[in-house]
Amino acid sequence: MTSIGQSIEALCSEQGLDRDLIIEAMKEAVRAAARKQFKAQDKTGESIEVEWNNEEGTIEISAQKTVVLEVENPSTELALSEAQELAGDDVEIGDMLLIPLPTEELGRIAAQTAKQILVQKVREALREKVYEEYIDRKGELINGTVKRFERGDIIVDLGNNLEAVLPRQEQARSETWNQGERVRVVIEDVSKDLKGQQIKVSRASAALLKRLFEMEVPEIYDDTVVIKSAVREPGDRAKIAVASNEKDVDPVGACVGMKGSRVQSIIKELRGEKIDIIEWSDEPSVFAANALSPAKVSQVRITDINNRKMEVVVTEDQLSLAIGKRGQNVRLATRLVGWDIDIVSEELLKKEIALAMGKMMASGEAVPVTALQGVSTNQADDLKEKGINDVETLATTSVDNLVDILDVSLDEAERIIASAKDIVEARNKQVETIEPEQSNDEALLNEESINTADNAQETENAQEIIPEESVEAVNKNQNTEEVSKELEASQTAEETAEENTKDSAEGKE
């Protein structure tokens, strides 16, 4: 075997490439170099053929020429006489012959050109091989070694001379890595681009959390427990929803493990990231209540089923826990469930409902069933189909009938009817208090009338004690101010007379 053949075998063994692929790449490289070389020497045009001699392990170059009677273009044509000397008397005009060309005439420049083309073809073949091998492995967990750092990105050595890039945005904030350290990543993407690493890996993807649980929990690996969804805020907190295909298997307990052994190993791998394991439910309201763990939910109301919106009611002491630090808990729950979740405190909701019902009761309007806590929009629609549009009608509905209409438990039906009766009772009490208030108003009006009459009588009595002169003056349309002055003068004279009488009496004593 020649040195060329040995080089081909070594390259195939080292890179894991197909031998025929390398030979084709080499033939194309030599063909391009030969065309460039011999065209410059005006010996041939574009009709260069390259073949690999498998037995000798050599490259053979030849020019394809057409047999003619009289040569006009030596680059592509060959005289009949010359052709018969090379190939025998059977050659006829119009036949195509391959004329061997000496490889020694290629020269250094042509050899360098062939080398560059060969390297390029081998690189393309390698990238195609990597693409075909890894494109179907997206989301798969693989192991690697931190090789080097490039502007915040981490280059991971996957072995077999294969590298992957771990971009900065795919790294968890709390994680730091050292060169040579082992790292677990998931394959995020695979490209055919000739620049940079083909394989992009991630430590921030939710797929990493899923793969770790599949590896640590046998029940997930054998499909006894199924991961329904998972969300992360890398390095800080994650939520994963699981369900069981068997009734006697607790999906959450299987993921937690004995004394938390299974989940603790995953937390360790994620460098302390907190993980909430949630039991999945096909009922959105139940799933949302579970997803807001560790907060305890009082009630879930579907406010807009078409736009996937819901309102979650919690007590005041659970409000901050449900929202989470900087809204993290409700944000993760929203992504996990796939619904927009609005957190409302129970106390605030009661005030809003009481205010709204108070206005309706005061105006005499019927209170709709949607005003009741625990009655969703869908349930209200079901009640309306049965002719139950307000709480008054609902309060008279039997428990069994309500169970059939809403498909709820007996306890839930009793609670809804009790709430409706409470509202009706409160409304009746408000109506009863209106009549006494009206009676008090009438009494007040009567009292004001009596006071008005008394004032009129006092006025008449006052007029009786006015001196006759003053009355005559008023009757003669004299000025009111003059009358007042006369009255004041009369009163002053009387007071002076009384004082003199008192002084005389004291002097006698």
Secondary structure, 3 states (H helix, E strand, C coil): CCHHHHHHHHHHHHHCCCHHHHHHHHHHHHHHHHHHHHHHCCCCCCCEEEEEECCCCEEEEEEEEEEECCCCCCCCEEEHHHHHHHHCCCCCCCCEEEEEECHHHHHHHHHHHHHHHHHHHHHHHHHHHHHHHHHHHCCCEEEEEEEEEECCEEEEEEECCEEEEECHHHCCCCCCCCCCCEEEEEEEEECCCCCCCCEEEECCCHHHHHHHHHHHCHHHHCCCEEEEEEEEECCCEEEEEEEECCCCCCHHHHHHCHHHHHHHHHHHHCCCCEEEEEECCCCHHHHHHHHCCCCCCCEEEEEECCCCEEEEEECHHHHHHHHCHHHHHHHHHHHHHCCEEEEEEHHHHHHHHHHHHHHHHHHCCCCEHHHCCCCCHHHHHHHHHCCCCEHHHHHCCCHHHHHHHHCCCHHHHHHHHHHHHHHHHHHHHHHHHHHHHHHHHHHHHHHHHHHHHHHHHHHHHHHHCCCHHHHHHHHCCCCHHHHHHHHHHHHHHHHHHHHHHHHHHHHHC
